[in-house]
Amino acid sequence: MLGTIVAHRPQEFVSVEYRGMVADGEDDITSDAAKLIAGTHESYSFSEADGVTTLAVEIEVADEWAEMFREEWPVALDRLRSLAEQADAASRERLGSE
């Protein structure tokens, strides 16, 4: 998917608007599939309480893409959590060695 960050508040919020797709390494904003994804929005809000970070995701997507998002989101969120936990562990390790 080909998107643009339309809002970003570090450690709080990020919003992405998609304009098309990447197909065979090329930006595609003109095919029928790209036109269907154009205008899709994803917004991520992060909050922390008692050392636990909560991620809230809001998606605005055409009906044609809803099933794909339902199937792919659990995989994507697991990957996001893994990356965040790795970054946290690396940060803690750096702090412990200082």
Backbone bond lengths (Angstrom), bond angles and torsions (degrees), N, CA, C in turn:
res aa  C-N    CA-C-N  psi(-1)  N-CA   C-N-CA  omega(-1)  CA-C   N-CA-C  phi
1 M - - - 1.444 - - 1.522 108.18 -
2 L 1.299 116.35 145.54 1.455 124.04 -177.82 1.518 107.68 -111.30
3 G 1.338 116.10 114.03 1.452 119.24 -174.18 1.509 113.00 -136.12
4 T 1.327 114.08 170.75 1.448 123.38 178.52 1.522 108.42 -129.42
5 I 1.324 116.11 134.50 1.466 120.56 173.45 1.528 106.33 -72.49
6 V 1.325 116.65 119.49 1.463 120.03 -178.52 1.521 112.90 -102.99
7 A 1.329 116.51 -15.62 1.465 120.91 175.86 1.522 107.97 -154.13
8 H 1.339 115.48 141.69 1.455 119.33 179.92 1.522 109.64 -153.95
9 R 1.315 114.56 119.72 1.464 122.06 171.22 1.518 105.33 -123.83
10 P 1.355 117.19 104.69 1.464 120.25 -174.25 1.526 112.83 -48.41
11 Q 1.317 114.62 135.38 1.461 125.12 178.62 1.519 113.85 64.02
12 E 1.338 117.93 11.19 1.467 121.46 178.50 1.518 113.58 -128.81
13 F 1.356 116.55 -49.06 1.463 119.01 -167.30 1.525 110.23 -158.40
14 V 1.317 116.12 141.22 1.464 122.00 169.55 1.525 108.15 -144.79
15 S 1.334 115.34 140.03 1.456 120.84 -179.90 1.528 108.83 -130.68
16 V 1.340 115.43 134.90 1.457 122.30 -177.20 1.524 108.36 -121.82
17 E 1.328 115.76 136.17 1.463 120.94 171.87 1.519 107.50 -116.24
18 Y 1.317 116.53 127.95 1.454 120.95 -178.57 1.520 110.59 -90.58
19 R 1.355 114.04 140.26 1.467 121.24 -178.17 1.514 111.93 -111.98
20 G 1.327 116.84 -14.24 1.447 120.31 -177.75 1.508 110.51 172.82
21 M 1.339 114.84 -146.67 1.460 120.51 -175.97 1.525 109.48 -135.18
22 V 1.309 115.01 166.46 1.455 121.34 169.45 1.519 105.50 -109.96
23 A 1.339 116.20 120.87 1.466 121.60 -178.54 1.522 108.49 -126.67
24 D 1.320 116.10 123.18 1.466 121.57 -178.67 1.521 111.75 53.64
25 G 1.341 115.88 39.26 1.450 121.03 177.56 1.520 115.43 77.73
26 E 1.310 117.53 5.44 1.469 122.23 -178.17 1.521 110.49 -117.47
27 D 1.332 116.71 141.95 1.461 121.37 174.66 1.520 109.47 -67.23
28 D 1.322 116.46 133.21 1.465 122.32 -179.05 1.520 108.34 -128.14
29 I 1.328 116.09 110.85 1.463 120.55 175.97 1.529 111.67 -119.00
30 T 1.340 116.83 5.73 1.460 119.64 -174.28 1.528 115.06 -114.51
31 S 1.338 119.21 -20.93 1.467 119.98 -178.59 1.526 109.78 -68.46
32 D 1.319 115.56 164.14 1.463 120.06 178.39 1.532 111.20 -60.31
33 A 1.342 117.04 -41.78 1.469 120.42 179.67 1.523 110.54 -64.10
34 A 1.333 117.29 -41.89 1.468 120.74 179.43 1.524 110.64 -64.65
35 K 1.297 116.50 -39.31 1.472 120.09 179.33 1.528 111.30 -65.91
36 L 1.334 117.12 -32.01 1.463 120.04 177.41 1.522 112.08 -67.81
37 I 1.340 117.38 -35.98 1.463 121.01 -177.90 1.531 111.09 -82.57
38 A 1.330 116.98 -23.30 1.467 120.78 -179.46 1.527 109.98 -58.17
39 G 1.312 115.40 133.30 1.461 120.93 -179.68 1.519 113.98 93.99
40 T 1.339 117.12 -9.88 1.455 120.46 176.10 1.524 108.77 -65.37
41 H 1.331 116.03 139.51 1.472 121.40 178.37 1.525 109.64 -122.40
42 E 1.325 114.76 143.97 1.463 122.19 170.09 1.518 106.38 -128.98
43 S 1.311 116.60 133.03 1.460 121.39 176.24 1.518 108.86 -128.02
44 Y 1.327 115.20 135.97 1.457 122.67 -178.78 1.516 108.54 -121.14
45 S 1.322 116.65 125.82 1.467 121.77 176.40 1.523 108.03 -117.88
46 F 1.334 115.94 131.98 1.458 122.45 -179.09 1.520 109.03 -113.43
47 S 1.323 117.33 135.47 1.465 121.74 174.61 1.527 108.05 -138.54
48 E 1.327 115.50 153.20 1.457 120.64 -178.31 1.514 109.46 -130.09
49 A 1.318 115.41 138.18 1.465 121.74 175.17 1.522 107.82 -149.14
50 D 1.305 116.63 126.73 1.465 122.54 177.83 1.527 112.67 53.83
51 G 1.331 116.32 40.06 1.458 120.55 176.92 1.509 115.33 78.69
52 V 1.329 117.61 6.75 1.461 121.78 179.63 1.525 108.64 -114.57
53 T 1.326 115.72 125.18 1.462 120.63 178.26 1.516 109.49 -94.89
54 T 1.326 115.24 132.80 1.465 121.79 177.32 1.525 108.59 -111.99
55 L 1.302 116.04 135.04 1.454 123.01 178.13 1.519 108.23 -112.23
56 A 1.327 115.65 124.65 1.472 121.23 173.85 1.522 107.38 -111.38
57 V 1.324 116.53 131.69 1.457 122.01 -177.64 1.523 108.83 -119.16
58 E 1.325 115.30 133.17 1.466 121.30 175.10 1.526 107.18 -122.87
59 I 1.331 116.14 130.24 1.457 121.00 -177.99 1.525 109.02 -126.87
60 E 1.318 115.06 132.60 1.461 121.73 171.52 1.527 105.90 -114.69
61 V 1.330 116.64 112.02 1.461 120.77 -173.44 1.523 109.75 -142.16
62 A 1.325 115.36 148.64 1.465 120.75 176.53 1.524 109.41 -64.04
63 D 1.324 116.60 149.88 1.463 121.79 -179.45 1.527 112.28 -53.17
64 E 1.334 117.28 -34.09 1.464 121.26 -178.45 1.525 112.62 -62.11
65 W 1.333 118.08 -24.00 1.454 122.21 -177.53 1.528 112.96 -104.35
66 A 1.297 118.39 -6.39 1.465 121.72 -173.59 1.527 112.61 -58.56
67 E 1.310 118.38 -44.49 1.467 121.15 -178.48 1.527 111.09 -64.60
68 M 1.331 117.15 -41.47 1.459 120.65 178.42 1.526 109.93 -59.72
69 F 1.340 117.47 -44.31 1.455 120.74 178.89 1.527 111.15 -63.75
70 R 1.327 117.16 -40.97 1.473 120.39 178.54 1.524 111.12 -60.36
71 E 1.321 116.83 -39.12 1.461 120.60 -178.85 1.524 112.29 -76.23
72 E 1.309 117.20 -38.75 1.458 121.35 -173.67 1.526 113.86 -85.11
73 W 1.338 118.24 -25.07 1.459 119.89 -175.65 1.522 114.49 -61.13
74 P 1.316 120.47 -43.58 1.471 118.28 178.14 1.532 112.26 -58.38
75 V 1.322 117.30 -39.48 1.462 121.58 178.87 1.529 109.84 -66.14
76 A 1.320 116.61 -46.74 1.464 120.89 -178.73 1.526 111.51 -63.91
77 L 1.323 117.59 -41.81 1.460 120.41 -179.04 1.527 111.44 -68.98
78 D 1.326 117.89 -36.30 1.463 120.04 174.77 1.522 110.47 -62.53
79 R 1.318 116.87 -41.05 1.467 120.91 178.41 1.526 110.55 -65.85
80 L 1.325 117.43 -42.42 1.461 121.51 178.46 1.529 110.26 -60.65
81 R 1.320 116.73 -44.82 1.462 120.22 179.00 1.525 110.60 -61.93
82 S 1.319 117.34 -42.82 1.461 121.16 178.90 1.523 110.81 -60.71
83 L 1.316 117.78 -45.04 1.466 121.01 178.67 1.522 111.10 -62.86
84 A 1.326 117.15 -42.53 1.462 120.70 -179.93 1.528 110.90 -64.96
85 E 1.318 116.70 -41.44 1.458 120.26 179.86 1.527 111.30 -67.91
86 Q 1.336 117.64 -36.55 1.462 120.77 176.66 1.528 110.27 -64.95
87 A 1.326 116.50 -43.15 1.467 120.57 179.16 1.522 110.29 -64.22
88 D 1.322 116.77 -39.71 1.462 120.55 179.04 1.521 110.76 -65.05
89 A 1.323 117.21 -43.73 1.466 120.83 179.40 1.526 110.56 -63.56
90 A 1.318 117.62 -41.22 1.467 121.18 178.69 1.521 110.40 -64.84
91 S 1.316 116.44 -39.79 1.469 120.66 178.84 1.520 110.57 -64.81
92 R 1.319 116.84 -44.33 1.468 120.82 178.77 1.533 110.62 -63.23
93 E 1.334 116.14 -38.96 1.458 119.81 178.93 1.522 110.65 -64.43
94 R 1.331 117.34 -43.33 1.459 120.55 177.58 1.521 111.22 -61.50
95 L 1.318 116.81 -43.15 1.459 120.86 -179.43 1.526 111.05 -64.99
96 G 1.316 116.58 -36.44 1.458 120.97 -179.26 1.525 112.50 -70.61
97 S 1.328 116.69 -25.30 1.450 119.20 -178.51 1.525 112.83 -91.47
98 E 1.304 117.35 -4.48 1.476 119.89 -179.72 1.493 112.28 -87.59
